[in-house]
């Protein structure tokens, strides 16, 4: 078994169903023998791409235990993505002179 597969298996073994059973990234890192929770975040993203229903909240990571929980999480991700796009647009407009100093202002 590869080290990456072993880490994924350890993380999956540690996770539980439901937000009330969520585990923080640092707690997961400690439980699987990692020093850095960035490795945990990266590996969880890979597991999600492999179709594991792993959700995250302020309380940590957990498996979705019902459709309502998943739908709420998806809505939250969608809203966050839209807000990030609005901020991107606004910063790009606000920084136009910095990004292209040779652009002439329209009167």
ZARODO-564676 format. One line per field, with one value per residue: residue in three letters; x negated, y negated, z of N, C-alpha, C in turn. Coordinates in nm, 2 decimals. Each point is the difference from the previous one (the first is absolute). Example, Ala and Ser with C-alpha at 12.3 -4.5 7.8 and 13.67 -1.06 7.14 Angstrom:
BEGIN
code: [ala, ser];
neast: [-1.32, 0.04];
nnorth: [0.57, -0.11];
nup: [0.78, -0.07];
caeast: [0.09, -0.09];
canorth: [-0.12, -0.11];
caup: [0.00, 0.00];
ceast: [-0.09, 0.08];
cnorth: [-0.12, -0.11];
cup: [0.00, 0.08];
***
This chain:
BEGIN
code: [unk, unk, unk, unk, unk, unk, unk, unk, unk, unk, unk, unk, unk, unk, unk, unk, unk, unk, unk, unk, unk, unk, unk, unk, unk, unk, unk, unk, unk, unk, unk, unk, unk, unk, unk, unk, unk, unk, unk, unk, unk, unk, unk, unk, unk, unk, unk, unk, unk, unk, unk, unk, unk, unk, unk, unk, unk, unk, unk, unk, unk, unk, unk, unk, unk, unk, unk, unk, unk, unk, unk, unk, unk, unk, unk, unk, unk, unk, unk, unk, unk, unk, unk, unk, unk, unk, unk, unk, unk, unk, unk, unk, unk, unk, unk, unk, unk, unk, unk, unk, unk, unk, unk, unk, unk, unk, unk];
neast: [-0.08, 0.04, -0.10, 0.03, 0.01, -0.10, -0.04, 0.04, -0.04, -0.10, 0.01, 0.02, -0.09, -0.06, 0.05, 0.10, 0.12, 0.04, 0.05, 0.08, -0.05, 0.01, -0.11, -0.06, -0.05, -0.03, 0.13, 0.04, -0.08, 0.03, 0.13, -0.04, -0.06, 0.08, -0.10, 0.05, 0.10, -0.09, -0.07, 0.07, -0.01, -0.12, -0.02, 0.07, -0.06, -0.11, 0.03, 0.03, -0.12, -0.03, 0.08, -0.09, 0.12, -0.11, 0.06, -0.01, -0.03, 0.04, 0.08, -0.02, -0.05, 0.10, 0.06, 0.05, 0.10, 0.04, 0.11, 0.07, -0.08, 0.01, 0.13, 0.01, -0.08, 0.07, 0.11, -0.06, -0.05, 0.12, 0.06, -0.08, 0.02, 0.13, -0.01, -0.08, 0.09, 0.10, -0.07, -0.02, 0.13, 0.04, -0.08, 0.04, 0.13, -0.01, -0.06, 0.10, -0.02, 0.00, 0.11, 0.05, -0.12, -0.01, 0.10, 0.05, 0.03, 0.12, 0.04];
nnorth: [0.12, -0.10, -0.09, -0.05, 0.13, 0.03, -0.12, 0.03, 0.12, -0.06, -0.09, 0.08, 0.07, -0.12, -0.02, -0.08, 0.05, -0.12, -0.12, 0.06, 0.08, -0.13, 0.01, -0.08, -0.08, -0.08, 0.02, -0.02, -0.11, -0.03, 0.03, -0.06, -0.07, -0.10, -0.08, 0.01, -0.08, -0.06, 0.10, -0.02, -0.13, 0.01, 0.09, -0.08, -0.10, 0.08, 0.02, -0.13, -0.03, 0.09, -0.10, -0.03, 0.02, -0.07, -0.04, -0.13, -0.03, -0.10, 0.11, 0.00, 0.12, 0.03, 0.12, -0.04, -0.03, -0.11, 0.01, -0.03, 0.08, 0.09, -0.02, -0.01, 0.10, 0.06, -0.03, 0.04, 0.11, 0.01, -0.04, 0.08, 0.08, -0.02, 0.00, 0.10, 0.04, -0.04, 0.05, 0.10, -0.01, -0.02, 0.10, 0.08, -0.04, 0.02, 0.11, -0.05, -0.11, 0.08, 0.07, -0.12, -0.05, 0.06, 0.06, -0.07, -0.10, 0.05, -0.10];
nup: [0.00, -0.08, 0.03, -0.12, -0.05, 0.07, -0.04, -0.12, 0.01, 0.05, -0.10, -0.10, 0.06, 0.00, -0.12, 0.05, 0.00, -0.06, -0.01, 0.08, -0.10, -0.04, -0.07, 0.08, -0.09, 0.10, 0.04, -0.13, -0.02, 0.12, -0.03, -0.12, 0.09, -0.03, -0.04, -0.13, 0.04, -0.06, 0.04, 0.12, 0.00, -0.04, 0.10, 0.08, -0.06, 0.01, 0.13, 0.01, -0.07, 0.09, 0.03, 0.10, 0.07, -0.01, 0.10, 0.00, 0.13, 0.08, 0.00, -0.13, -0.03, -0.08, 0.00, -0.12, 0.09, -0.08, -0.09, 0.11, 0.07, -0.09, -0.01, 0.13, 0.00, -0.10, 0.07, 0.11, -0.06, -0.06, 0.11, 0.05, -0.09, 0.01, 0.13, -0.01, -0.09, 0.09, 0.10, -0.08, -0.04, 0.12, 0.04, -0.10, 0.02, 0.14, -0.04, -0.08, 0.07, 0.11, -0.05, -0.05, 0.04, -0.12, 0.07, -0.10, 0.09, 0.00, -0.07];
caeast: [0.08, -0.08, 0.02, 0.12, 0.12, 0.00, 0.05, 0.14, 0.07, -0.01, 0.09, 0.14, 0.03, 0.02, 0.12, 0.13, 0.12, 0.07, -0.08, -0.02, -0.12, -0.11, -0.14, -0.09, -0.11, -0.12, 0.02, -0.01, -0.14, -0.06, 0.05, -0.06, -0.15, -0.06, -0.03, 0.05, 0.13, 0.01, 0.00, 0.13, 0.10, -0.03, 0.04, 0.15, 0.04, -0.01, 0.11, 0.12, 0.00, 0.03, 0.15, 0.04, 0.08, -0.06, 0.04, -0.07, 0.06, -0.08, -0.03, -0.10, 0.03, 0.09, 0.08, 0.14, 0.08, 0.13, 0.00, 0.02, -0.13, -0.08, 0.06, -0.04, -0.14, -0.02, 0.04, -0.10, -0.11, 0.04, 0.00, -0.14, -0.06, 0.05, -0.05, -0.13, 0.00, 0.03, -0.12, -0.09, 0.04, -0.01, -0.14, -0.05, 0.04, -0.07, -0.14, -0.03, -0.11, -0.12, -0.02, -0.03, -0.02, 0.00, 0.14, 0.05, 0.13, 0.10, 0.06];
canorth: [-0.12, -0.12, -0.09, -0.09, 0.08, 0.02, -0.12, -0.02, 0.10, -0.04, -0.11, 0.06, 0.08, -0.09, -0.08, 0.05, -0.06, -0.10, -0.12, 0.01, 0.09, -0.06, -0.01, -0.11, 0.04, 0.03, 0.13, 0.11, 0.01, 0.07, 0.14, 0.08, -0.01, -0.11, -0.12, -0.12, 0.02, -0.03, 0.13, 0.05, -0.08, 0.04, 0.14, 0.00, -0.05, 0.11, 0.10, -0.05, 0.02, 0.15, 0.02, 0.02, -0.12, -0.06, -0.14, -0.07, -0.12, -0.06, 0.11, 0.10, 0.08, 0.11, 0.05, -0.04, 0.11, 0.00, -0.09, -0.13, -0.05, -0.02, -0.11, -0.12, -0.02, -0.04, -0.14, -0.08, -0.01, -0.08, -0.13, -0.04, -0.01, -0.13, -0.11, -0.01, -0.05, -0.14, -0.07, 0.00, -0.10, -0.13, -0.03, -0.02, -0.14, -0.10, 0.00, -0.01, -0.09, 0.07, 0.11, -0.05, -0.14, -0.07, -0.02, -0.13, -0.01, -0.05, -0.12];
caup: [0.00, -0.01, 0.11, -0.03, 0.02, 0.14, 0.07, -0.03, 0.08, 0.14, 0.02, -0.01, 0.12, 0.11, -0.02, 0.04, -0.06, 0.07, 0.05, 0.15, 0.02, -0.08, 0.05, -0.05, -0.08, 0.09, 0.07, -0.09, -0.02, 0.12, 0.00, -0.10, 0.01, -0.08, 0.08, -0.06, -0.05, -0.15, -0.06, 0.02, -0.09, -0.14, -0.02, 0.01, -0.13, -0.09, 0.03, -0.05, -0.14, -0.02, 0.03, 0.14, 0.04, 0.12, 0.02, 0.10, 0.06, 0.11, 0.10, -0.06, -0.11, 0.03, -0.11, -0.01, 0.04, -0.06, -0.11, 0.04, 0.04, -0.13, -0.07, 0.07, -0.02, -0.14, -0.01, 0.06, -0.09, -0.11, 0.04, 0.02, -0.14, -0.06, 0.07, -0.05, -0.13, 0.01, 0.05, -0.11, -0.10, 0.06, 0.01, -0.14, -0.04, 0.08, -0.03, -0.15, -0.02, 0.03, -0.09, -0.13, 0.03, -0.12, -0.05, 0.02, 0.06, -0.09, 0.06];
ceast: [-0.09, 0.02, 0.13, 0.12, 0.01, 0.05, 0.15, 0.08, 0.00, 0.10, 0.15, 0.04, 0.03, 0.13, 0.12, 0.11, 0.06, -0.09, -0.03, -0.12, -0.12, -0.13, -0.08, -0.12, -0.12, 0.02, -0.01, -0.15, -0.07, 0.04, -0.06, -0.15, -0.06, -0.02, 0.07, 0.14, 0.02, 0.00, 0.13, 0.10, -0.02, 0.05, 0.15, 0.05, -0.01, 0.11, 0.13, 0.01, 0.02, 0.14, 0.03, 0.07, -0.06, 0.03, -0.09, 0.08, -0.09, -0.04, -0.10, 0.06, 0.09, 0.06, 0.14, 0.09, 0.14, -0.01, 0.01, -0.14, -0.09, 0.05, -0.04, -0.15, -0.03, 0.05, -0.10, -0.12, 0.03, 0.00, -0.14, -0.07, 0.05, -0.06, -0.15, -0.01, 0.03, -0.12, -0.11, 0.03, -0.03, -0.15, -0.07, 0.03, -0.07, -0.15, -0.04, -0.12, -0.13, -0.04, -0.04, -0.02, 0.00, 0.14, 0.05, 0.14, 0.10, 0.07, 0.15];
cnorth: [-0.12, -0.09, -0.08, 0.08, 0.03, -0.12, -0.02, 0.10, -0.03, -0.12, 0.05, 0.07, -0.10, -0.08, 0.07, -0.07, -0.10, -0.11, 0.01, 0.09, -0.05, 0.01, -0.11, 0.06, 0.04, 0.13, 0.12, 0.02, 0.08, 0.14, 0.09, -0.01, -0.11, -0.12, -0.13, 0.03, -0.04, 0.12, 0.07, -0.07, 0.05, 0.14, 0.01, -0.05, 0.11, 0.11, -0.05, 0.02, 0.15, 0.03, 0.04, -0.13, -0.05, -0.15, -0.07, -0.11, -0.05, 0.11, 0.10, 0.07, 0.12, 0.05, -0.05, 0.11, 0.00, -0.11, -0.15, -0.07, -0.02, -0.12, -0.13, -0.03, -0.05, -0.15, -0.10, -0.02, -0.08, -0.15, -0.06, -0.02, -0.13, -0.12, -0.02, -0.06, -0.15, -0.08, 0.00, -0.11, -0.14, -0.05, -0.03, -0.14, -0.10, -0.01, -0.02, -0.09, 0.07, 0.11, -0.04, -0.15, -0.08, -0.02, -0.14, 0.00, -0.05, -0.12, 0.02];
cup: [0.00, 0.13, -0.01, 0.03, 0.15, 0.08, -0.03, 0.08, 0.15, 0.03, -0.01, 0.13, 0.12, -0.02, 0.04, -0.07, 0.09, 0.06, 0.14, 0.02, -0.08, 0.07, -0.06, -0.08, 0.08, 0.08, -0.09, -0.03, 0.11, 0.00, -0.10, -0.01, -0.09, 0.09, -0.05, -0.06, -0.14, -0.08, 0.01, -0.10, -0.15, -0.03, 0.00, -0.13, -0.11, 0.02, -0.05, -0.15, -0.04, 0.04, 0.14, 0.04, 0.14, 0.00, 0.11, 0.05, 0.10, 0.10, -0.05, -0.12, 0.04, -0.13, 0.01, 0.05, -0.05, -0.11, 0.04, 0.04, -0.13, -0.08, 0.07, -0.03, -0.14, -0.02, 0.06, -0.09, -0.12, 0.04, 0.03, -0.13, -0.07, 0.07, -0.04, -0.14, 0.00, 0.05, -0.11, -0.09, 0.06, 0.02, -0.13, -0.05, 0.08, -0.03, -0.14, -0.03, 0.03, -0.09, -0.14, 0.01, -0.13, -0.06, 0.03, 0.06, -0.10, 0.07, 0.00];
***
